[in-house]
Amino acid sequence: MIDMLVFKQFQEAIEHLGEMAQPEPIADEERVSRAKAVMRRKTDRGLALDLEACVNCGYCSEACHFYQPTRDPKYTPTRKLDLLRRVHAGKLGVRPHRALVHARHQPGGSAGMAGTRL
């Protein structure tokens, strides 16, 4: 049975989560370096085998809940895994992609990844 007092405390904590979790201002190179370190640390033997065994056939797209609703090629699993695959292979430098940097300096540009090529 759920202890409603504990649940209410949890719910109140979630309401203030945005106030507590403010992003740390860091340079792009440091942000990319940290992301690569996390990717390397979390890549275990099983994931490494999957990355190396993938032949980019696209069959997994039919089961992908990100790709199915839009049919947008940028949401195919092989495209989404490309960044992780390049980090795993050691082929990715620490500089952010030119298109991402360019988008940030445009009026209305976003720091997000939407619409940029990796």
Biopython code that builds the backbone (N, CA, C, O; Angstrom):
import numpy as np
from Bio.PDB.StructureBuilder import StructureBuilder

atoms = [
    (1, "MET", "N", (0.831, -1.181, 0.000)),
    (1, "MET", "CA", (0.000, 0.000, 0.000)),
    (1, "MET", "C", (0.876, 1.245, 0.000)),
    (1, "MET", "O", (1.948, 1.252, 0.605)),
    (2, "ILE", "N", (0.436, 2.275, -0.659)),
    (2, "ILE", "CA", (1.200, 3.516, -0.784)),
    (2, "ILE", "C", (0.977, 4.389, 0.442)),
    (2, "ILE", "O", (-0.159, 4.635, 0.849)),
    (3, "ASP", "N", (2.073, 4.851, 1.022)),
    (3, "ASP", "CA", (1.993, 5.795, 2.137)),
    (3, "ASP", "C", (1.746, 7.172, 1.539)),
    (3, "ASP", "O", (2.650, 7.745, 0.931)),
    (4, "MET", "N", (0.554, 7.710, 1.695)),
    (4, "MET", "CA", (0.172, 8.966, 1.052)),
    (4, "MET", "C", (0.988, 10.147, 1.557)),
    (4, "MET", "O", (1.191, 11.104, 0.809)),
    (5, "LEU", "N", (1.458, 10.115, 2.787)),
    (5, "LEU", "CA", (2.289, 11.202, 3.301)),
    (5, "LEU", "C", (3.608, 11.253, 2.529)),
    (5, "LEU", "O", (4.060, 12.328, 2.133)),
    (6, "VAL", "N", (4.213, 10.105, 2.322)),
    (6, "VAL", "CA", (5.457, 10.037, 1.557)),
    (6, "VAL", "C", (5.211, 10.474, 0.118)),
    (6, "VAL", "O", (6.024, 11.192, -0.465)),
    (7, "PHE", "N", (4.101, 10.046, -0.450)),
    (7, "PHE", "CA", (3.754, 10.420, -1.820)),
    (7, "PHE", "C", (3.570, 11.930, -1.936)),
    (7, "PHE", "O", (4.047, 12.532, -2.898)),
    (8, "LYS", "N", (2.885, 12.555, -0.970)),
    (8, "LYS", "CA", (2.661, 14.004, -1.000)),
    (8, "LYS", "C", (3.986, 14.753, -0.890)),
    (8, "LYS", "O", (4.191, 15.745, -1.589)),
    (9, "GLN", "N", (4.889, 14.291, -0.020)),
    (9, "GLN", "CA", (6.202, 14.930, 0.102)),
    (9, "GLN", "C", (6.976, 14.827, -1.216)),
    (9, "GLN", "O", (7.632, 15.781, -1.635)),
    (10, "PHE", "N", (6.894, 13.675, -1.853)),
    (10, "PHE", "CA", (7.550, 13.473, -3.137)),
    (10, "PHE", "C", (6.969, 14.412, -4.190)),
    (10, "PHE", "O", (7.714, 15.013, -4.965)),
    (11, "GLN", "N", (5.657, 14.540, -4.222)),
    (11, "GLN", "CA", (4.984, 15.406, -5.178)),
    (11, "GLN", "C", (5.395, 16.867, -4.968)),
    (11, "GLN", "O", (5.627, 17.583, -5.942)),
    (12, "GLU", "N", (5.489, 17.311, -3.734)),
    (12, "GLU", "CA", (5.907, 18.681, -3.437)),
    (12, "GLU", "C", (7.354, 18.911, -3.856)),
    (12, "GLU", "O", (7.688, 19.986, -4.355)),
    (13, "ALA", "N", (8.211, 17.923, -3.662)),
    (13, "ALA", "CA", (9.613, 18.048, -4.070)),
    (13, "ALA", "C", (9.726, 18.173, -5.582)),
    (13, "ALA", "O", (10.543, 18.948, -6.079)),
    (14, "ILE", "N", (8.915, 17.420, -6.318)),
    (14, "ILE", "CA", (8.944, 17.481, -7.779)),
    (14, "ILE", "C", (8.528, 18.864, -8.280)),
    (14, "ILE", "O", (9.075, 19.355, -9.267)),
    (15, "GLU", "N", (7.576, 19.485, -7.613)),
    (15, "GLU", "CA", (7.104, 20.807, -8.032)),
    (15, "GLU", "C", (8.222, 21.841, -7.975)),
    (15, "GLU", "O", (8.182, 22.824, -8.714)),
    (16, "HIS", "N", (9.216, 21.643, -7.118)),
    (16, "HIS", "CA", (10.313, 22.595, -6.968)),
    (16, "HIS", "C", (11.599, 22.130, -7.657)),
    (16, "HIS", "O", (12.653, 22.745, -7.495)),
    (17, "LEU", "N", (11.505, 21.064, -8.411)),
    (17, "LEU", "CA", (12.685, 20.499, -9.046)),
    (17, "LEU", "C", (13.346, 21.487, -10.016)),
    (17, "LEU", "O", (14.573, 21.577, -10.066)),
    (18, "GLY", "N", (12.550, 22.215, -10.774)),
    (18, "GLY", "CA", (13.099, 23.197, -11.712)),
    (18, "GLY", "C", (13.925, 24.269, -11.037)),
    (18, "GLY", "O", (14.917, 24.733, -11.599)),
    (19, "GLU", "N", (13.537, 24.665, -9.854)),
    (19, "GLU", "CA", (14.278, 25.681, -9.105)),
    (19, "GLU", "C", (15.611, 25.133, -8.609)),
    (19, "GLU", "O", (16.600, 25.860, -8.523)),
    (20, "MET", "N", (15.626, 23.850, -8.286)),
    (20, "MET", "CA", (16.828, 23.237, -7.714)),
    (20, "MET", "C", (17.830, 22.809, -8.778)),
    (20, "MET", "O", (19.028, 22.752, -8.502)),
    (21, "ALA", "N", (17.371, 22.509, -9.974)),
    (21, "ALA", "CA", (18.242, 21.935, -11.004)),
    (21, "ALA", "C", (18.572, 22.965, -12.076)),
    (21, "ALA", "O", (18.158, 22.813, -13.225)),
    (22, "GLN", "N", (19.296, 23.987, -11.724)),
    (22, "GLN", "CA", (19.702, 25.003, -12.688)),
    (22, "GLN", "C", (20.972, 24.554, -13.402)),
    (22, "GLN", "O", (21.892, 24.039, -12.766)),
    (23, "PRO", "N", (21.029, 24.746, -14.731)),
    (23, "PRO", "CA", (22.218, 24.306, -15.469)),
    (23, "PRO", "C", (23.446, 25.116, -15.089)),
    (23, "PRO", "O", (23.373, 26.313, -14.809)),
    (24, "GLU", "N", (24.542, 24.442, -15.088)),
    (24, "GLU", "CA", (25.825, 25.057, -14.779)),
    (24, "GLU", "C", (26.366, 25.715, -16.050)),
    (24, "GLU", "O", (26.464, 25.053, -17.083)),
    (25, "PRO", "N", (26.717, 26.999, -15.998)),
    (25, "PRO", "CA", (27.248, 27.638, -17.211)),
    (25, "PRO", "C", (28.667, 27.131, -17.497)),
    (25, "PRO", "O", (29.597, 27.401, -16.737)),
    (26, "ILE", "N", (28.817, 26.398, -18.593)),
    (26, "ILE", "CA", (30.135, 25.888, -18.969)),
    (26, "ILE", "C", (30.347, 26.104, -20.462)),
    (26, "ILE", "O", (29.389, 26.261, -21.220)),
    (27, "ALA", "N", (31.592, 26.111, -20.871)),
    (27, "ALA", "CA", (31.944, 26.295, -22.278)),
    (27, "ALA", "C", (31.538, 25.070, -23.086)),
    (27, "ALA", "O", (31.427, 23.967, -22.550)),
    (28, "ASP", "N", (31.318, 25.277, -24.382)),
    (28, "ASP", "CA", (30.908, 24.176, -25.258)),
    (28, "ASP", "C", (31.908, 23.029, -25.245)),
    (28, "ASP", "O", (31.510, 21.864, -25.207)),
    (29, "GLU", "N", (33.197, 23.341, -25.278)),
    (29, "GLU", "CA", (34.205, 22.271, -25.284)),
    (29, "GLU", "C", (34.114, 21.417, -24.032)),
    (29, "GLU", "O", (34.249, 20.196, -24.102)),
    (30, "GLU", "N", (33.888, 22.047, -22.887)),
    (30, "GLU", "CA", (33.759, 21.304, -21.632)),
    (30, "GLU", "C", (32.482, 20.470, -21.635)),
    (30, "GLU", "O", (32.486, 19.330, -21.171)),
    (31, "ARG", "N", (31.391, 21.027, -22.155)),
    (31, "ARG", "CA", (30.115, 20.301, -22.217)),
    (31, "ARG", "C", (30.265, 19.050, -23.079)),
    (31, "ARG", "O", (29.800, 17.974, -22.704)),
    (32, "VAL", "N", (30.919, 19.195, -24.242)),
    (32, "VAL", "CA", (31.124, 18.060, -25.146)),
    (32, "VAL", "C", (32.053, 17.037, -24.502)),
    (32, "VAL", "O", (31.822, 15.832, -24.600)),
    (33, "SER", "N", (33.097, 17.518, -23.847)),
    (33, "SER", "CA", (34.034, 16.619, -23.182)),
    (33, "SER", "C", (33.335, 15.803, -22.101)),
    (33, "SER", "O", (33.580, 14.603, -21.974)),
    (34, "ARG", "N", (32.470, 16.441, -21.325)),
    (34, "ARG", "CA", (31.727, 15.727, -20.276)),
    (34, "ARG", "C", (30.769, 14.708, -20.882)),
    (34, "ARG", "O", (30.644, 13.591, -20.381)),
    (35, "ALA", "N", (30.094, 15.094, -21.958)),
    (35, "ALA", "CA", (29.150, 14.173, -22.607)),
    (35, "ALA", "C", (29.887, 12.946, -23.135)),
    (35, "ALA", "O", (29.416, 11.819, -22.981)),
    (36, "LYS", "N", (31.046, 13.169, -23.758)),
    (36, "LYS", "CA", (31.822, 12.042, -24.276)),
    (36, "LYS", "C", (32.291, 11.128, -23.150)),
    (36, "LYS", "O", (32.300, 9.907, -23.304)),
    (37, "ALA", "N", (32.681, 11.715, -22.016)),
    (37, "ALA", "CA", (33.137, 10.913, -20.875)),
    (37, "ALA", "C", (31.995, 10.039, -20.355)),
    (37, "ALA", "O", (32.209, 8.875, -20.017)),
    (38, "VAL", "N", (30.784, 10.595, -20.290)),
    (38, "VAL", "CA", (29.625, 9.813, -19.829)),
    (38, "VAL", "C", (29.336, 8.687, -20.812)),
    (38, "VAL", "O", (29.073, 7.554, -20.406)),
    (39, "MET", "N", (29.386, 9.002, -22.122)),
    (39, "MET", "CA", (29.138, 7.972, -23.134)),
    (39, "MET", "C", (30.148, 6.842, -23.023)),
    (39, "MET", "O", (29.780, 5.669, -23.087)),
    (40, "ARG", "N", (31.415, 7.188, -22.858)),
    (40, "ARG", "CA", (32.448, 6.156, -22.737)),
    (40, "ARG", "C", (32.257, 5.320, -21.477)),
    (40, "ARG", "O", (32.402, 4.098, -21.500)),
    (41, "ARG", "N", (31.928, 5.998, -20.372)),
    (41, "ARG", "CA", (31.767, 5.308, -19.092)),
    (41, "ARG", "C", (30.574, 4.346, -19.124)),
    (41, "ARG", "O", (30.622, 3.285, -18.503)),
    (42, "LYS", "N", (29.529, 4.700, -19.826)),
    (42, "LYS", "CA", (28.317, 3.880, -19.852)),
    (42, "LYS", "C", (28.301, 2.855, -20.980)),
    (42, "LYS", "O", (27.371, 2.053, -21.071)),
    (43, "THR", "N", (29.311, 2.872, -21.833)),
    (43, "THR", "CA", (29.372, 1.894, -22.913)),
    (43, "THR", "C", (30.001, 0.615, -22.374)),
    (43, "THR", "O", (31.214, 0.529, -22.185)),
    (44, "ASP", "N", (29.156, -0.367, -22.135)),
    (44, "ASP", "CA", (29.653, -1.642, -21.639)),
    (44, "ASP", "C", (29.903, -2.584, -22.820)),
    (44, "ASP", "O", (29.719, -2.199, -23.975)),
    (45, "ARG", "N", (30.314, -3.794, -22.531)),
    (45, "ARG", "CA", (30.654, -4.760, -23.566)),
    (45, "ARG", "C", (29.461, -5.042, -24.492)),
    (45, "ARG", "O", (29.620, -5.121, -25.710)),
    (46, "GLY", "N", (28.272, -5.191, -23.907)),
    (46, "GLY", "CA", (27.080, -5.479, -24.706)),
    (46, "GLY", "C", (26.749, -4.358, -25.680)),
    (46, "GLY", "O", (26.456, -4.609, -26.849)),
    (47, "LEU", "N", (26.794, -3.125, -25.198)),
    (47, "LEU", "CA", (26.514, -1.987, -26.075)),
    (47, "LEU", "C", (27.584, -1.864, -27.153)),
    (47, "LEU", "O", (27.270, -1.586, -28.311)),
    (48, "ALA", "N", (28.842, -2.068, -26.782)),
    (48, "ALA", "CA", (29.927, -2.001, -27.766)),
    (48, "ALA", "C", (29.716, -3.039, -28.870)),
    (48, "ALA", "O", (29.907, -2.739, -30.049)),
    (49, "LEU", "N", (29.327, -4.243, -28.496)),
    (49, "LEU", "CA", (29.057, -5.282, -29.499)),
    (49, "LEU", "C", (27.894, -4.881, -30.412)),
    (49, "LEU", "O", (27.958, -5.077, -31.625)),
    (50, "ASP", "N", (26.835, -4.321, -29.824)),
    (50, "ASP", "CA", (25.701, -3.875, -30.631)),
    (50, "ASP", "C", (26.111, -2.777, -31.611)),
    (50, "ASP", "O", (25.709, -2.794, -32.775)),
    (51, "LEU", "N", (26.909, -1.824, -31.136)),
    (51, "LEU", "CA", (27.347, -0.730, -32.008)),
    (51, "LEU", "C", (28.195, -1.242, -33.169)),
    (51, "LEU", "O", (28.068, -0.773, -34.300)),
    (52, "GLU", "N", (29.052, -2.203, -32.875)),
    (52, "GLU", "CA", (29.929, -2.733, -33.908)),
    (52, "GLU", "C", (29.216, -3.695, -34.850)),
    (52, "GLU", "O", (29.626, -3.858, -35.999)),
    (53, "ALA", "N", (28.148, -4.337, -34.368)),
    (53, "ALA", "CA", (27.412, -5.294, -35.196)),
    (53, "ALA", "C", (26.391, -4.615, -36.108)),
    (53, "ALA", "O", (25.968, -5.208, -37.100)),
    (54, "CYS", "N", (25.994, -3.399, -35.792)),
    (54, "CYS", "CA", (24.969, -2.696, -36.578)),
    (54, "CYS", "C", (25.484, -2.433, -37.989)),
    (54, "CYS", "O", (26.574, -1.890, -38.169)),
    (55, "VAL", "N", (24.692, -2.824, -38.991)),
    (55, "VAL", "CA", (25.073, -2.604, -40.389)),
    (55, "VAL", "C", (24.222, -1.514, -41.041)),
    (55, "VAL", "O", (24.211, -1.382, -42.265)),
    (56, "ASN", "N", (23.510, -0.735, -40.224)),
    (56, "ASN", "CA", (22.694, 0.389, -40.700)),
    (56, "ASN", "C", (21.636, -0.032, -41.713)),
    (56, "ASN", "O", (21.382, 0.687, -42.679)),
    (57, "CYS", "N", (21.027, -1.176, -41.502)),
    (57, "CYS", "CA", (20.021, -1.668, -42.440)),
    (57, "CYS", "C", (18.696, -0.918, -42.311)),
    (57, "CYS", "O", (17.935, -0.836, -43.276)),
    (58, "GLY", "N", (18.416, -0.375, -41.133)),
    (58, "GLY", "CA", (17.195, 0.390, -40.933)),
    (58, "GLY", "C", (15.992, -0.420, -40.488)),
    (58, "GLY", "O", (14.927, 0.153, -40.261)),
    (59, "TYR", "N", (16.124, -1.729, -40.354)),
    (59, "TYR", "CA", (14.989, -2.549, -39.935)),
    (59, "TYR", "C", (14.480, -2.167, -38.547)),
    (59, "TYR", "O", (13.295, -2.337, -38.261)),
    (60, "CYS", "N", (15.346, -1.660, -37.691)),
    (60, "CYS", "CA", (14.932, -1.287, -36.341)),
    (60, "CYS", "C", (14.006, -0.074, -36.345)),
    (60, "CYS", "O", (13.317, 0.173, -35.355)),
    (61, "SER", "N", (13.977, 0.679, -37.427)),
    (61, "SER", "CA", (13.108, 1.854, -37.518)),
    (61, "SER", "C", (11.641, 1.482, -37.398)),
    (61, "SER", "O", (10.837, 2.258, -36.881)),
    (62, "GLU", "N", (11.292, 0.301, -37.872)),
    (62, "GLU", "CA", (9.895, -0.119, -37.819)),
    (62, "GLU", "C", (9.402, -0.329, -36.392)),
    (62, "GLU", "O", (8.195, -0.311, -36.154)),
    (63, "ALA", "N", (10.307, -0.526, -35.442)),
    (63, "ALA", "CA", (9.927, -0.723, -34.046)),
    (63, "ALA", "C", (10.238, 0.503, -33.187)),
    (63, "ALA", "O", (9.984, 0.486, -31.982)),
    (64, "CYS", "N", (10.777, 1.554, -33.777)),
    (64, "CYS", "CA", (11.227, 2.718, -33.009)),
    (64, "CYS", "C", (10.069, 3.691, -32.752)),
    (64, "CYS", "O", (9.452, 4.201, -33.687)),
    (65, "HIS", "N", (9.790, 3.935, -31.476)),
    (65, "HIS", "CA", (8.678, 4.826, -31.136)),
    (65, "HIS", "C", (8.995, 6.295, -31.369)),
    (65, "HIS", "O", (8.084, 7.119, -31.295)),
    (66, "PHE", "N", (10.237, 6.664, -31.646)),
    (66, "PHE", "CA", (10.562, 8.042, -32.020)),
    (66, "PHE", "C", (10.355, 8.247, -33.521)),
    (66, "PHE", "O", (9.868, 9.294, -33.949)),
    (67, "TYR", "N", (10.719, 7.264, -34.297)),
    (67, "TYR", "CA", (10.631, 7.375, -35.757)),
    (67, "TYR", "C", (9.209, 7.171, -36.279)),
    (67, "TYR", "O", (8.775, 7.897, -37.174)),
    (68, "GLN", "N", (8.486, 6.209, -35.740)),
    (68, "GLN", "CA", (7.180, 5.826, -36.271)),
    (68, "GLN", "C", (6.174, 6.973, -36.400)),
    (68, "GLN", "O", (5.542, 7.091, -37.450)),
    (69, "PRO", "N", (5.995, 7.828, -35.378)),
    (69, "PRO", "CA", (4.962, 8.863, -35.508)),
    (69, "PRO", "C", (5.258, 9.902, -36.598)),
    (69, "PRO", "O", (4.329, 10.449, -37.193)),
    (70, "THR", "N", (6.523, 10.173, -36.861)),
    (70, "THR", "CA", (6.874, 11.253, -37.793)),
    (70, "THR", "C", (7.369, 10.765, -39.143)),
    (70, "THR", "O", (7.208, 11.446, -40.156)),
    (71, "ARG", "N", (7.974, 9.583, -39.154)),
    (71, "ARG", "CA", (8.639, 9.053, -40.354)),
    (71, "ARG", "C", (9.770, 9.975, -40.822)),
    (71, "ARG", "O", (10.164, 9.945, -41.988)),
    (72, "ASP", "N", (10.281, 10.787, -39.904)),
    (72, "ASP", "CA", (11.375, 11.706, -40.209)),
    (72, "ASP", "C", (12.693, 10.940, -40.094)),
    (72, "ASP", "O", (12.975, 10.370, -39.040)),
    (73, "PRO", "N", (13.498, 10.914, -41.145)),
    (73, "PRO", "CA", (14.756, 10.140, -41.117)),
    (73, "PRO", "C", (15.710, 10.531, -39.991)),
    (73, "PRO", "O", (16.525, 9.709, -39.573)),
    (74, "LYS", "N", (15.631, 11.759, -39.489)),
    (74, "LYS", "CA", (16.553, 12.144, -38.417)),
    (74, "LYS", "C", (16.257, 11.413, -37.112)),
    (74, "LYS", "O", (17.071, 11.446, -36.189)),
    (75, "TYR", "N", (15.088, 10.744, -37.022)),
    (75, "TYR", "CA", (14.734, 10.003, -35.824)),
    (75, "TYR", "C", (14.950, 8.503, -35.959)),
    (75, "TYR", "O", (14.544, 7.746, -35.077)),
    (76, "THR", "N", (15.574, 8.059, -37.030)),
    (76, "THR", "CA", (15.841, 6.627, -37.159)),
    (76, "THR", "C", (16.894, 6.221, -36.126)),
    (76, "THR", "O", (17.790, 7.008, -35.819)),
    (77, "PRO", "N", (16.798, 5.017, -35.593)),
    (77, "PRO", "CA", (17.769, 4.583, -34.582)),
    (77, "PRO", "C", (19.215, 4.647, -35.070)),
    (77, "PRO", "O", (20.105, 5.003, -34.298)),
    (78, "THR", "N", (19.464, 4.313, -36.326)),
    (78, "THR", "CA", (20.846, 4.336, -36.800)),
    (78, "THR", "C", (21.395, 5.758, -36.816)),
    (78, "THR", "O", (22.573, 5.967, -36.527)),
    (79, "ARG", "N", (20.571, 6.719, -37.144)),
    (79, "ARG", "CA", (21.022, 8.122, -37.145)),
    (79, "ARG", "C", (21.234, 8.613, -35.717)),
    (79, "ARG", "O", (22.210, 9.307, -35.431)),
    (80, "LYS", "N", (20.307, 8.248, -34.817)),
    (80, "LYS", "CA", (20.441, 8.690, -33.429)),
    (80, "LYS", "C", (21.665, 8.081, -32.765)),
    (80, "LYS", "O", (22.272, 8.710, -31.899)),
    (81, "LEU", "N", (22.034, 6.877, -33.153)),
    (81, "LEU", "CA", (23.192, 6.216, -32.547)),
    (81, "LEU", "C", (24.520, 6.607, -33.181)),
    (81, "LEU", "O", (25.581, 6.217, -32.694)),
    (82, "ASP", "N", (24.466, 7.370, -34.254)),
    (82, "ASP", "CA", (25.697, 7.731, -34.958)),
    (82, "ASP", "C", (26.679, 8.469, -34.045)),
    (82, "ASP", "O", (27.877, 8.188, -34.079)),
    (83, "LEU", "N", (26.197, 9.394, -33.243)),
    (83, "LEU", "CA", (27.075, 10.129, -32.333)),
    (83, "LEU", "C", (27.756, 9.181, -31.351)),
    (83, "LEU", "O", (28.968, 9.254, -31.152)),
    (84, "LEU", "N", (26.976, 8.295, -30.738)),
    (84, "LEU", "CA", (27.549, 7.325, -29.797)),
    (84, "LEU", "C", (28.535, 6.407, -30.504)),
    (84, "LEU", "O", (29.583, 6.071, -29.952)),
    (85, "ARG", "N", (28.202, 6.001, -31.721)),
    (85, "ARG", "CA", (29.090, 5.128, -32.493)),
    (85, "ARG", "C", (30.425, 5.836, -32.774)),
    (85, "ARG", "O", (31.484, 5.217, -32.676)),
    (86, "ARG", "N", (30.378, 7.131, -33.124)),
    (86, "ARG", "CA", (31.616, 7.868, -33.397)),
    (86, "ARG", "C", (32.443, 8.078, -32.140)),
    (86, "ARG", "O", (33.671, 8.019, -32.193)),
    (87, "VAL", "N", (31.782, 8.324, -31.000)),
    (87, "VAL", "CA", (32.521, 8.458, -29.739)),
    (87, "VAL", "C", (33.186, 7.128, -29.399)),
    (87, "VAL", "O", (34.354, 7.100, -29.010)),
    (88, "HIS", "N", (32.456, 6.036, -29.543)),
    (88, "HIS", "CA", (32.993, 4.709, -29.248)),
    (88, "HIS", "C", (34.202, 4.392, -30.127)),
    (88, "HIS", "O", (35.174, 3.797, -29.662)),
    (89, "ALA", "N", (34.137, 4.786, -31.384)),
    (89, "ALA", "CA", (35.235, 4.503, -32.314)),
    (89, "ALA", "C", (36.393, 5.492, -32.173)),
    (89, "ALA", "O", (37.433, 5.322, -32.808)),
    (90, "GLY", "N", (36.215, 6.527, -31.340)),
    (90, "GLY", "CA", (37.281, 7.513, -31.154)),
    (90, "GLY", "C", (37.429, 8.462, -32.325)),
    (90, "GLY", "O", (38.502, 9.031, -32.524)),
    (91, "LYS", "N", (36.370, 8.646, -33.108)),
    (91, "LYS", "CA", (36.445, 9.484, -34.302)),
    (91, "LYS", "C", (35.839, 10.865, -34.106)),
    (91, "LYS", "O", (35.693, 11.612, -35.074)),
    (92, "LEU", "N", (35.486, 11.218, -32.887)),
    (92, "LEU", "CA", (34.820, 12.496, -32.664)),
    (92, "LEU", "C", (35.707, 13.401, -31.847)),
    (92, "LEU", "O", (36.124, 13.037, -30.748)),
    (93, "GLY", "N", (36.005, 14.584, -32.372)),
    (93, "GLY", "CA", (36.805, 15.570, -31.660)),
    (93, "GLY", "C", (35.974, 16.272, -30.599)),
    (93, "GLY", "O", (34.783, 15.996, -30.459)),
    (94, "VAL", "N", (36.597, 17.182, -29.849)),
    (94, "VAL", "CA", (35.891, 17.843, -28.761)),
    (94, "VAL", "C", (35.185, 19.120, -29.204)),
    (94, "VAL", "O", (34.418, 19.690, -28.427)),
    (95, "ARG", "N", (35.417, 19.576, -30.409)),
    (95, "ARG", "CA", (34.749, 20.799, -30.858)),
    (95, "ARG", "C", (33.300, 20.508, -31.224)),
    (95, "ARG", "O", (33.013, 19.478, -31.835)),
    (96, "PRO", "N", (32.365, 21.419, -30.852)),
    (96, "PRO", "CA", (30.975, 21.215, -31.251)),
    (96, "PRO", "C", (30.841, 21.339, -32.757)),
    (96, "PRO", "O", (31.650, 22.006, -33.402)),
    (97, "HIS", "N", (29.842, 20.712, -33.310)),
    (97, "HIS", "CA", (29.630, 20.721, -34.760)),
    (97, "HIS", "C", (29.376, 22.146, -35.253)),
    (97, "HIS", "O", (28.688, 22.924, -34.593)),
    (98, "ARG", "N", (29.931, 22.477, -36.406)),
    (98, "ARG", "CA", (29.821, 23.808, -36.998)),
    (98, "ARG", "C", (28.367, 24.261, -37.130)),
    (98, "ARG", "O", (28.066, 25.423, -36.857)),
    (99, "ALA", "N", (27.466, 23.380, -37.537)),
    (99, "ALA", "CA", (26.062, 23.750, -37.711)),
    (99, "ALA", "C", (25.426, 24.127, -36.380)),
    (99, "ALA", "O", (24.594, 25.032, -36.324)),
    (100, "LEU", "N", (25.813, 23.435, -35.304)),
    (100, "LEU", "CA", (25.278, 23.741, -33.985)),
    (100, "LEU", "C", (25.758, 25.107, -33.528)),
    (100, "LEU", "O", (24.964, 25.901, -33.023)),
    (101, "VAL", "N", (27.047, 25.397, -33.698)),
    (101, "VAL", "CA", (27.594, 26.696, -33.313)),
    (101, "VAL", "C", (26.954, 27.791, -34.152)),
    (101, "VAL", "O", (26.608, 28.848, -33.625)),
    (102, "HIS", "N", (26.788, 27.553, -35.462)),
    (102, "HIS", "CA", (26.186, 28.528, -36.357)),
    (102, "HIS", "C", (24.749, 28.830, -35.936)),
    (102, "HIS", "O", (24.331, 29.988, -35.963)),
    (103, "ALA", "N", (23.989, 27.806, -35.549)),
    (103, "ALA", "CA", (22.593, 27.992, -35.141)),
    (103, "ALA", "C", (22.494, 28.833, -33.879)),
    (103, "ALA", "O", (21.536, 29.589, -33.713)),
    (104, "ARG", "N", (23.464, 28.714, -32.992)),
    (104, "ARG", "CA", (23.440, 29.493, -31.746)),
    (104, "ARG", "C", (23.650, 30.971, -31.994)),
    (104, "ARG", "O", (23.171, 31.799, -31.219)),
    (105, "HIS", "N", (24.358, 31.320, -33.061)),
    (105, "HIS", "CA", (24.674, 32.711, -33.319)),
    (105, "HIS", "C", (23.707, 33.379, -34.272)),
    (105, "HIS", "O", (23.895, 34.543, -34.626)),
    (106, "GLN", "N", (22.677, 32.668, -34.694)),
    (106, "GLN", "CA", (21.647, 33.233, -35.557)),
    (106, "GLN", "C", (20.546, 33.835, -34.697)),
    (106, "GLN", "O", (20.288, 33.343, -33.599)),
    (107, "PRO", "N", (19.883, 34.907, -35.182)),
    (107, "PRO", "CA", (18.742, 35.442, -34.428)),
    (107, "PRO", "C", (17.706, 34.345, -34.230)),
    (107, "PRO", "O", (17.276, 33.704, -35.189)),
    (108, "GLY", "N", (17.315, 34.139, -33.001)),
    (108, "GLY", "CA", (16.351, 33.086, -32.689)),
    (108, "GLY", "C", (16.975, 31.715, -32.662)),
    (108, "GLY", "O", (16.264, 30.715, -32.553)),
    (109, "GLY", "N", (18.314, 31.640, -32.761)),
    (109, "GLY", "CA", (19.014, 30.356, -32.769)),
    (109, "GLY", "C", (18.842, 29.652, -31.441)),
    (109, "GLY", "O", (18.612, 30.279, -30.407)),
    (110, "SER", "N", (18.954, 28.368, -31.488)),
    (110, "SER", "CA", (18.727, 27.561, -30.293)),
    (110, "SER", "C", (19.992, 26.809, -29.944)),
    (110, "SER", "O", (20.778, 26.441, -30.817)),
    (111, "ALA", "N", (20.174, 26.589, -28.674)),
    (111, "ALA", "CA", (21.314, 25.782, -28.236)),
    (111, "ALA", "C", (20.995, 24.296, -28.326)),
    (111, "ALA", "O", (21.856, 23.461, -28.049)),
    (112, "GLY", "N", (19.772, 23.959, -28.708)),
    (112, "GLY", "CA", (19.374, 22.565, -28.791)),
    (112, "GLY", "C", (19.904, 21.896, -30.034)),
    (112, "GLY", "O", (20.586, 22.518, -30.848)),
    (113, "MET", "N", (19.587, 20.615, -30.177)),
    (113, "MET", "CA", (20.093, 19.832, -31.291)),
    (113, "MET", "C", (19.113, 19.755, -32.452)),
    (113, "MET", "O", (19.473, 19.255, -33.518)),
    (114, "ALA", "N", (17.894, 20.232, -32.278)),
    (114, "ALA", "CA", (16.885, 20.089, -33.306)),
    (114, "ALA", "C", (17.321, 20.797, -34.584)),
    (114, "ALA", "O", (17.728, 21.959, -34.551)),
    (115, "GLY", "N", (17.236, 20.109, -35.681)),
    (115, "GLY", "CA", (17.542, 20.695, -36.978)),
    (115, "GLY", "C", (19.007, 20.760, -37.313)),
    (115, "GLY", "O", (19.362, 21.287, -38.368)),
    (116, "THR", "N", (19.870, 20.255, -36.473)),
    (116, "THR", "CA", (21.294, 20.296, -36.774)),
    (116, "THR", "C", (21.773, 18.904, -37.116)),
    (116, "THR", "O", (21.247, 17.906, -36.625)),
    (117, "ARG", "N", (22.767, 18.858, -37.958)),
    (117, "ARG", "CA", (23.361, 17.560, -38.320)),
    (117, "ARG", "C", (24.540, 17.298, -37.423)),
    (117, "ARG", "O", (25.324, 18.199, -37.123)),
    (118, "LEU", "N", (24.659, 16.078, -37.005)),
    (118, "LEU", "CA", (25.814, 15.673, -36.208)),
    (118, "LEU", "C", (26.770, 15.077, -37.138)),
    (118, "LEU", "O", (27.846, 14.646, -36.725)),
]
sb = StructureBuilder()
sb.init_structure("model")
sb.init_model(0)
sb.init_chain("A")
sb.init_seg("    ")
for serial, (resi, resn, name, xyz) in enumerate(atoms, 1):
    if name == "N":
        sb.init_residue(resn, " ", resi, " ")
    sb.init_atom(name, np.array(xyz, "f"), 0.0, 1.0, " ", f" {name:<3s}", serial, name[0])
structure = sb.get_structure()
